[in-house]
């Protein structure tokens, strides 16, 4: 009997694996399951190539967090998606951007918060403050952190393992001005941290609905101030970097305005100029969801990609 069960499982396995590969309406997805790393746990990678991809042409690359949420609502937990392929194809077809490649980095599941939490600001807190954050819970009582903070290792994975792989296997323009990183919520935090830690690698970051509080409360929360201090000391040069931020005003996004205003003040003092190399946008009534991010994805993409070439 057990052999029949095994055979049945093996017969279903190709379909199960296929179900994890996003289906796109345009362009092509190259799905790499369990991309291995010395620094973090293995994870899936989705590489989106635009229509007419030509190895003779060098393409800029956008690295995006939460890769499983980008292309196909049929495989996501909430049946929502960013619709990156549709938006990118429209921008390219209309001549609003040049063709570009998108690398979707699947998150680490239960260690997502630990991988996306900017590590140096966190470690600047006292042990007692760190412990308080580690014990924080969501509204359903679930612990926020399931492991120690490991975003420095996560960024080493992207910069020293994944990026070289992409540049070896695809025709890429690897100049910082043509290399961008983006994400939403905690993905926005880690994308900002990436451009601060590796300004020689990334020329632009889109931080969408950035989850400044780190946990899910504003009161007695030392992390935002630690992040602001880090930004005052580590923001990349405004001479050759572009930063995009936004948030809505509903659901979780309703928390973000006071923190974003503090960040905007820091950006101004560091020499960033509104609508030149920095944008902060507010979308009244928009919630914290892939559906909302899908609706405005065009805006950060245009901002990042219309910089100096």
N, C-alpha and C positions, 0 to 999 in steps of 0.2 A: 504493500500500500504506500509506504513512504517513497518508493521509487516513482510511483505514479504522480505523487505530489511534487517531487523534484522535477520530473519531466514537464509537468504542467507549468511550474514556475519558470523553467528554462524556455518553454514555448512562449510565455508571456513577456519574458525579459526584454526582447527587442522593442516591444510596444511600450514597456515601462520606461525604458531609456529614451525612446523617441518622444514620449510625453514630456520629458524634461527639456527637450530642445525647442526653443521658441520658433513659432511659425511667423514669418514676416510677410508683409504685403508687397514689399519692394526691397531691392537690394538682396544681399545674401548673408545668411548667418553661418559662421563656422563655430560649432559648439565643441569646446574642449572640456570633457568631464574630468574632475579630480586633478586639476593642475597642481602639481606637487610643489612644495616649498620647504626650505630649511628653516624658515622663520615662523610660519603660521600653518594651520591645518590646511589640507588640500581643499580646493573648491572649484566649482565650475566657472568657466570663462566663456563668454559669448562675444565673438568678434563680428561686427556688422560691417560689411563692405558695400559701398554704394553701387548703384547700377552702372555697368560699364567699367568696373574696376579694371585698371590697366597697370600691370607691373612696371611699365616704362614711365609711369607718372609717380611723383612722390606726393603722398597725401598727409595732411595734418591729422592728428589723432586726439580724440576726446576720450579720456578715461572716466568711467562713471561708476559710482557706488551702487549697491543693491541691484546688481545686474539682472537678477531673476525677475525684477519688476519692470523692466524697460520696454520689452518688445511684444509680449503676448499675454493678454489677460487670461488666456485659457490655462496657463500653468501657475498663476499667482494665487496666493492664499485668499485674497479678497476679490479676485476676478477683475482687478483694475490693472492698468498699465500706463506707462508714460507715452506710449506710441512714438518712440524715438525714430523708428524707421520711417513712419509716415511724415513726421515733421521734417526730418533731415532731407528726405527725398523731395518734398515740396520746396524747401529752401534752395536746394541745389538746382532743381528744375527751373525755378524762377530766376536763377542767377543771383540770388541774394547772398549765397555763400559759395565758395568753391567746394568740390567734392571732398568729403572727409571720412575717416574711419572712426567707428565708435567701439570701444572695448568695455563691455559690461562685466564687472567683477562681482560675482555672487557674494553675498555676505556670509559670514561664518555661523549663521543660525543663532544658537544660544549665546555665542561669544560676540555677537554683533556689537553690543554696547562696549564691551571691553576693547575691541579692535578699533572702534570709531571714536573713543574718548581721547582727545589730545592729552598725551602722556605727561609732557613737561609741566603744563599748568596744574595737572592733577597732583603730581609728585611734589609740587611746591607747597602744597597744603600740609598742615600738621598731621601726624598720625591719627589723632582723634578726629580731625575733620575728614580725612580719607575714610576712616572707619564708618563715620556717619553716612557718607555717600554710599559706601558699599552695602550698608544695611537698608538703603532706600528701597521702596517698593512701588509698584504701579497701582492703579486704582483697584485692580483685581487681587491685590495682595502678592503678586509675583515679584520676586527679587529682580531688581534691574540688572545688576552685575552677576554673572555666573562664573567669572574668572578674573584674575588680576588684569589691570590695564596693560594692553600690549600693542598700542597703536604705533610705537616706534618700530616694532617688528613688522607690523602690517605694512608700513610705508617702505621698509627695506624690501619686503616682498615685491611691492609694486615697482620700485625704482631699480632694484638690482636683479630681479628675476623675470617679472612679467614684461616690463618694458623692453629689455634686451631681446626677449623671445619675439615680441611683436615686431621689433625692428629687424630681426633676422629673417623672419618668415614673410613679411609684407613690405611693400615699397612705401617707406615712411619718411617724411620730412621731420627729423628729430630735433630741430632747433626749438628752444624754449618758446619762442614766439608762435610756434605751430603745435605746441603740446599743451593741452588743457586738462583740467580735472573738475569734476562736478558731482554733486549729490544733494540730497534733501534730508532735512531733519538732522539726525546724527551724522548722516552722510555729508551734510553741509559743513558740520564741524570738522570732520576729518579732511575734507577737501581744502578748507582754509588752513588747517594745520600742515597739510602736505605742501602747499605753496610757500608757507613760512619756513618749513624745515628744508625744503629743496627748491629754493628760488632759481637755482641754476638749471633745473629740470622743467618746471612748469611756469609758463608765462601768463596763465590766466586761470582763475577758479570761479566757478558759479556755486554759490552757497544758498540753496533754496529752502525756505522755511527752516532756517538754521535753529537747531535746538539748543539755544544758549544756556538754559538752566541745567543741562546734562541729565538731571533726574526730573521728577515731575512735581516739583514744588519750588516756589520762589523764596519762601520764608526760611530763615536759618540755613541758607544755602551759600557756602563760601565759594563755590566753583566759578560763577560768572565773574567775580572780581579777580580771581586768579587768571582767568582767560583774558580779561582786559589788560592786566599787567603784562601778560605774555605778549599780547599784540603790540603794546606800546614799545616793547623791546625787540620784536621779531618780525614785524610786518615786512614784506619784501619791498624793494625800491619801487616807487611810483613811476620811475623813468621807463621801466620796461616790463611792468606787470599790470594786469587788469583784474579787478575784483568786482563781482556782482553779488548782491544780496537782495532777498525779498522775503515777504511773509504775507499771509492773509490776516483776517481778523476774527475768524471763527474757529471753533474747537481748539485744538492744542496751539494753533497759531496765535490765538488771542493772548498768549503769555509773552510774546516776543518783542513787542514794540519798545518797551523801556530799555531792554538790553541792546536792541539794534540802534537806538538813538545814541547810546554810549559808544558803541562801535563806530558809528558815523562820525562822532566827534573826534575819536582817535584817528580815523582815516584822514580827516581834514588837517589835523595837526601834523600828520606824517607826510603831507604834501599831495595826497590824492585829490583829483579834481572831478567834481560831479559831471557825469556824462562824457568825460574824456577817458579816464582810466578807472572810473569807479561809478557804479550805479547801486542805489538802494531803492527798491520799489515796494509799495504797499498795495495789496489787492483787497479792497473792502468786500466783506462777505465770504471770501474764499476760505475753505477749510484745509485741514492738514491731511491731504490724500493724493494718491497718484492721479486721480481724476482732475484735481485742481492743478497739479503740476503739469499735466498733459496740456491743459488749456493755455498755459503761458510759457511753455518750453521754448517757443520761437524767440522770445525776448532775450533770455540769457545767451542762447546760441548765437544770435546776431551780434550781441555785444562782445562776446569773446572773439568771434571770428572776423570782425571788421576792424580789428586793431592793426598795428603796423605789421606788414609781412616781411 
